[in-house]
Amino acid sequence: MSASNAHPFGLKGPRAFGAGSILFEIVAILAFALFGAGPVIATQGDLFEPRDFSFPAHEERYLRMINSLRCLVCQNQTIAESDADLATDLRREVHRMIEQGRSDEEIADFMTARFGEFVLYRPRLRSDTILLWFGPFLFVGAGLVLLVLRLRKRKDALRWSTSGSVRKRARRLLEEGGVRKKT
Amino acid sequence: MIGEIGHLAMILAFAVCIVQATVPLVGAWRGNRSWMALAIPAAGAQFALLAIAWLCLEIAFVANDFSLAYVATNSSQDLPLVYRISAAWGAHEGSMLLWMLILAGWGFAVAHLSGALPATFRARVLAVIALAGTGFLLFMLATSNPFERILPAPLQGRDLNPLLQDPGMAAHPPLLYMGYVGLVVPFAFAVAALLEGRLDLAWMRWTRPWTTVAWAFLTAGIMLGSWWAYSELGWGGWWFWDPVENASFMPWLVATALIHSLAVSEQRGAFRSWTLLLAIFGFSLSLLGTFLVRSGVLVSVHAFATDPARGVFILIFLAVVIGSALMLYALRAAHFTSVGRFDLFSRETFLLVNNVLLVAASATILLGTLYPLFLDALDAGKISVGPPYFNAVFIPLTLPLALLLGFAPLVRWKGDGAKRVFEALRWPLVLIILVGIGIFLASPASWAMAASSACALWIVAGVAGGLRDRLRHRREGGFFRRFQRTIAERGFIGMSLAHLGVAFFIAGVTWTSGAGVERDVRLLPGESVDMVGHTFRFEGVGPLAGPNYRSQQGIVQVFRGDEPITTLFPEKRTYFSQLQPMTEAGIEAGFWRDLHVALGEEHADGAWTMRLQYKPLVRWIWLGPLLMAIGGLLAAGDRRYRLSLRRQPSPVLAEGGSSVSSRSLQTH
């Protein structure tokens, strides 16, 4: 939302990056210097700047890319949603790279080389994100296995408890219980 | 003066809360009836005191009493009256007071509608609700007092966050909190049952409508939040997987699992310990959400004023509540074994599979939300987990739920033949597959969209099949009489409506995201552009003065052919309180599609950039949850809950399948 960048860098306070890391402030300022120093900078980015694409597939990829890159100077927004200058510049950069025929992976590399993995809203599958990507399926799998085990155990228990001798024993216990209640 | 009265009322409420949380608990333990009965007037007093505190805050807002720091930061003299009233819950302190008021309201309602419950159980339920309240009141008094003064008082307030100046946002928090806080009732019920060491069917039946009502409010609250985001944030999105949204979605998923598992427990006596665990998780997640939103550990666009001291307090509170409830559960749950017998192919089993999927979905959101925090804490680098991740993992998780929803409600309790169910749904299944192929061939839909649409139809077929089964089941009278009787079964009708809601929601999401068209254009006044059979003509931009903002209002005429359909008025508003302009989209809403125009920037030559959007079936995204909420409220009003209130509690259902005297069930 537009309200998040009243400050030129959209920084509301030292906690604007969650952990309040100075590193990210530096990165953001560097980024601003890197992309924002050109002569064509409006005071405010234009969220709806129209772009031409040489192929419809490019537009699709462009939309997918800008919707999966984080605007580093915003609270928690993609560069597709932010009118911060940095986001505007990154959108322009993504558009340029797609039109140059670069792949999604190359664009992601370009971004992470400058801003770190933090810029990707869709974390790459690496050793430290394995749990993140496979966790959900692990949850379902473990849940279903537990469920099946429980149901089987129940079935056995019920079969066992309905056998004759057990029933007799249960009845005897019940009667004893009844006696105890009266006393 | 008004601030001090409010503050005093809060302190008194805190005192009453401590009494309500302790005396009845001791009374229930020692068997002292008058101590137990104290919970009922205490619940009333607490509610009355918090209502006074709330009234004081509202008076301060309406009267522009800027000597209260909270009023001064969240209101202004120019703010319209409606938004001055809603500004009371527009930021952290006030929304906590509303939260607390609603908690006391639920407590009050429980106190007066639980006459049929045994005295010890009733006392324990009310005491547990008050325990939660004690924590929150202490939190407010210690860290977030809305009645704090500032001296000297400023002449003008800093105004309410412009984003919140919207009817949807005014109604969203109260509804959401009704749901969040309402989950305290099943939680208190579960903890009381664990303390009691026994659990009979009548109590299960008693807690069901409460849970359903809380769930319905939560559904409606989340829906309103999404609708607000769509109309206010300006770019036509309706869900962003933001931590604050996730914080409300996690308890919703668990509450959804809970209302389904309560059905098994109440109707069939099975899996009662699981139901208790879900009840504990539901409220725990709503507490966790509060922590995440208000502590500042997560970055979110929904910027609540954050403060580390608050975070630490809530974290400790969270640990105490969840830890003690789970400990109690670990100690006592083994006593609640299931009694109902059922086959593998039975409604019970499918409801449990539903539970597994919903809980896994909720755990997934928790994982995605907390994962960056864990990595950061381990110094393993910073990553972001956002919409592309959640969309990628969430759809495969929920797809089986939709497939299940089509046939599982038709499966009978206890045991059923897979063959019977298949035969009942054979022709609808064939028809739906054909329709799905038809959609794929005849429309621009991709195969995934066609499959997803078929899924929605599959759910509709399941609902229709359920209705048919019900009608056939009734032997007496003609069709109309049977139909009337079936309609009168509110539980069944509510369930069917809610399930239809899921179908609407799936269709809405599928078509909006799959077939929606979005175009950024740059137009001079008088120029027009064609999109999806509509012509959008930009007439120009004019100034507009609001009560506390200046606006530039665009005029966009929409034609189909030569026939004018509508005129849209997208705005760019600049509120006096902040420099940054806000977009206010111009939307033509329709059952089948929305036309959405948002204004961008003005360029030197007088041209404006704007985003035009065509969003098919987007209203269904909110229509679905609306049907779910209505269905929930209907189901909660089912006749048998009212009957069971009047009847004496049914005989205790024995543990382990035999009927034993109630005395021997107590675990102490």
Contacts between the chains, C-beta under 8 A, distances in Angstrom:
chain1	res1	chain2	res2	distance
A	1	B	163	6.1
A	1	B	233	5.4
A	1	B	234	7.5
A	1	B	301	5.9
A	1	B	582	7.6
A	2	B	234	7.5
A	2	B	580	5.1
A	2	B	581	6.2
A	2	B	582	5.6
A	2	B	583	6.5
A	3	B	161	7.0
A	3	B	162	6.7
A	3	B	163	5.9
A	3	B	578	6.8
A	3	B	580	5.6
A	3	B	582	6.7
A	4	B	301	6.4
A	4	B	303	7.6
A	5	B	580	6.6
A	6	B	578	5.9
A	6	B	579	6.0
A	6	B	580	5.1
A	12	B	303	7.2
A	15	B	296	5.9
A	15	B	306	6.8
A	16	B	299	7.4
A	17	B	299	6.7
A	18	B	297	7.4
A	18	B	298	6.6
A	18	B	299	4.2
A	18	B	376	7.9
A	19	B	376	5.9
A	19	B	382	7.5
A	21	B	382	7.8
A	24	B	382	7.9
A	42	B	601	7.2
A	44	B	601	6.9
A	46	B	600	5.5
A	46	B	601	4.4
A	46	B	609	5.5
A	47	B	235	7.1
A	47	B	600	5.9
A	47	B	601	8.0
A	47	B	609	8.0
A	47	B	611	7.5
A	48	B	520	4.4
A	48	B	521	7.7
A	48	B	598	7.0
A	48	B	600	3.5
A	48	B	601	7.5
A	48	B	609	4.2
A	48	B	610	5.7
A	48	B	611	4.5
A	49	B	520	6.4
A	49	B	522	7.5
A	49	B	600	7.3
A	49	B	609	5.7
A	50	B	519	7.7
A	50	B	520	4.5
A	50	B	521	5.4
A	50	B	522	5.0
A	50	B	609	6.6
A	51	B	520	7.0
A	63	B	518	7.8
A	67	B	387	6.8
A	67	B	388	7.0
A	68	B	386	7.2
A	68	B	387	7.5
A	68	B	388	4.3
A	70	B	384	5.0
A	70	B	386	6.9
A	74	B	301	7.7
A	75	B	299	5.6
A	75	B	300	6.3
A	75	B	301	4.8
A	75	B	303	6.1
A	76	B	242	5.9
A	76	B	243	7.1
A	76	B	298	8.0
A	76	B	299	4.8
A	76	B	300	5.2
A	76	B	301	5.2
A	76	B	386	8.0
A	77	B	301	6.1
A	78	B	386	7.0
A	78	B	387	7.2
A	80	B	235	7.8
A	81	B	233	7.8
A	81	B	235	6.1
A	81	B	237	7.3
A	81	B	240	7.9
A	116	B	381	7.4
A	116	B	382	6.4
A	117	B	381	6.2
A	117	B	382	6.9
A	117	B	383	5.1
A	117	B	384	7.8
A	118	B	382	4.3
A	118	B	383	6.2
A	118	B	384	5.5
A	119	B	384	7.2
A	120	B	383	7.4
A	120	B	384	6.3
A	121	B	384	5.1
A	121	B	385	7.2
A	121	B	386	3.0
A	121	B	387	6.2
A	121	B	388	5.4
A	121	B	389	6.8
A	122	B	386	7.0
A	122	B	388	3.6
A	122	B	389	5.2
A	122	B	392	7.1
A	123	B	383	4.7
A	123	B	384	7.0
A	123	B	385	6.1
A	123	B	389	6.5
A	128	B	375	6.3
A	128	B	380	5.3
A	128	B	381	7.2
A	128	B	383	8.0
A	129	B	371	7.8
A	129	B	383	6.8
A	131	B	367	7.7
A	131	B	371	7.7
A	132	B	367	6.6
A	132	B	368	7.0
A	132	B	371	4.9
A	132	B	385	6.8
A	132	B	389	7.5
A	133	B	393	7.4
A	135	B	363	7.8
A	135	B	364	6.9
A	135	B	367	4.9
A	136	B	360	6.6
A	136	B	361	7.9
A	136	B	363	7.5
A	136	B	364	4.0
A	136	B	367	6.9
A	136	B	393	4.6
A	136	B	397	5.9
A	137	B	393	7.9
A	137	B	396	7.8
A	139	B	359	7.7
A	139	B	360	3.8
A	139	B	363	4.8
A	139	B	364	6.5
A	140	B	356	6.7
A	140	B	357	6.5
A	140	B	360	4.4
A	140	B	397	6.5
A	143	B	356	3.7
A	143	B	357	7.7
A	143	B	359	6.6
A	143	B	360	5.5
A	144	B	353	7.2
A	144	B	356	5.7
A	147	B	352	5.7
A	147	B	353	6.9
A	147	B	356	5.7
A	151	B	344	6.3
A	151	B	349	6.7
A	151	B	352	7.9
A	154	B	338	7.1
A	155	B	344	7.8
A	158	B	341	5.7
A	158	B	657	7.6
A	161	B	657	6.3
A	170	B	658	5.5
A	174	B	658	6.4
A	174	B	659	7.8
A	174	B	660	6.9
A	177	B	660	5.9
A	177	B	661	6.1
A	177	B	664	5.9
A	178	B	661	7.0
A	181	B	661	4.9
A	181	B	663	6.4
A	181	B	664	7.9
